[in-house]
Amino acid sequence: MPPVTERPTIWSLALPSIMGNLLFSVVAIVQTKFVGILGADAVAAVGAGQRVFFALQAVLMAVSAGTTALVARAWGAGDHREASRVTMASLAVACGTGAVITVLGMVFSKPIASIFGLDENTVQLAADNIFWLSVFVMGFSINIILASALRAAGDAWTPLIAGAGINILNLPLLYMFIFGAWGAPKMGAPGAAFATGLSLMIGAVFLTWFWMRQKLVLRYVTGGWARAERFKRLLHIGYPAGIEQVVFQAGFFTFLMLIGNFYGTEAFAAYNVGVNMLNIGMVVGFGFSIAGATLVGQNLGAGDFDQASRSGWRACGLAVVSMAILAVITALMAEPFARFFLGDDDITVQRTVEFTYILAAMLPLLGVEVAIGGSLRGAGDTRFPLLTTFVGLIGMRCGLAVLFTFMGLPVIWVYGAIIGDYVAKSIMLLWRFHSGRWKTLISNETLNLPPT
């Protein structure tokens, strides 16, 4: 029997994650408001730049998935030394990957920005955003791996504190570099990317310093971590999540290219404003996703299959209820929120309100996807979520969006394809979790390395 390790509760993991993500959402709202002052083209440019940046980070998300599953398993089994070694190996892979992403993003920023079919001025602004976000990818790499590892070990408060510091720092930096305040250069929309990247890099430096000084629950180790078997396990669990992210981003690119090329800058900007308006509901769900992933992984590591299952179902229920409540509130306030961001730009406001209604309808379904999907990934089952992304995002969302565009229907029909996406994914994920196949997909024996 493995040694008994006290495991955290859902709320002790979800609450700090929700609080951190809510603060991030507040910063995103402030950023959207600042950029919205500059016009719809600036909003569209920032949205396009962020979408490309998310795509470049697909491999980092794959490493993060492997980190969460392996650290949670090792921690649940009482092998804290192995959890620390996995963290070190994951960080090495993420930093190497981040360096490649930085070069690609800086060199190809303009050609990448051109694919959305936006006007020349918006394309140049988007390219500048991509360039500056790429410069600071290393900061994101360090933050995502250390935060994922700490949460997998049951410490959700340290990532909250680190994230709070990053977001608080980001607020004045946004004002400085977008508007040229306090002696800073006036960068306009690209200033949002520069400010965000700089705050992430500063946060990464401080978090790494605390880690190397042995101030975190996961220890900084210098030997025994660089083993081929450990990297193979990270790859085995992580590569399906990486492919899922590539498919996910490809689907989003296709979806946004349709909107940008056939419905104009206003519809494209409305998409990005609407997403920011509903970020609060989304981040609540992601908090329960983190809790589900950690508890499922730790309970499987301890051999408690029944508790692992209960943890996943409870995380799903809490996510769906919380996000449904927030969806109703946001839908009722759709037009005031849209005018807060966009002022008197009536066309973009109308498109944003329409899109907000669509997003509000799908939020409870997103709760199922993030909570159950997170629980499956925490168990090391990263292949089935990949399949659901193919079916939902590529088959349903992009397929329906292409059909509706070909039929010449209004853009609200294209927005509405999102609901079909999440209905399909929710049904598939619920079936998979109920089947219980994820419980024995990866045994503890295959994850444990012999002692060094």
PyMOL commands that set and color helices and strands:
alter all, ss='L'
color gray80, all
select helices_A, chain A and resi 10-36+40-56+58-76+80-107+109-116+120-135+137-152+157-179+181-183+190-212+228-277+279-301+305-332+334-342+346-378+383-406+411-435+437-440+444-447
alter helices_A, ss='H'
color red, helices_A
deselect
rebuild
show_as cartoon
